[in-house]
Amino acid sequence: MESQDLKKAGLKATLPRLRILQLLEKNPQQHLSAEEVYKALLEIGEDVGLATVYRVLTQFESAGLVLRHHFEGGLSVFELNEGYHHDHLVCIKCGKIVEFVDEIIERQQCTIAQQHHFEITEHYLYIYGICPQCQRQKRLR
């Protein structure tokens, strides 16, 4: 994505928007909170306030450029909208997030919705558990 993508989304290509977009593009497999985006910008010497980060991420979400996920514990994270559906495994110990796609789960959700005469407009699946690294740390104690 570049400045023309921002313009297509109805947003001016301001420096903070471009920097935040570049940061998200450099970390496509990461789900970043607004605070993490803010800290990453500070680390590379960008002078962007936390309120600006929140505002830009909300604008990106409204424009469909990013997706916001609300996980348990009040954590909200953002990821680039790559245009395809996927679900998430979330570690309750370290917060690691793993994306996955499973056609059987997708079909089953549609079947259940049809059985109940329910029209799906959108859905998100979050599976909470403990990742392999945290399981190993637990066994080592």
Salt bridges, closest charged atoms under 4 A:
ASP5 OD1 - LYS8 NZ 3.95
GLU46 OE2 - ARG19 NE 2.88
GLU61 OE1 - ARG68 NE 2.91
GLU79 OE1 - HIS31 NE2 3.25
GLU79 OE2 - HIS69 NE2 2.55
GLU79 OE2 - HIS86 NE2 3.05
GLU79 OE2 - HIS88 NE2 3.41
ASP87 OD1 - HIS85 NE2 3.16
GLU99 OE2 - HIS31 NE2 3.07
GLU99 OE2 - HIS86 NE2 3.32
GLU106 OE2 - HIS85 NE2 3.24
GLU106 OE1 - HIS123 NE2 3.13
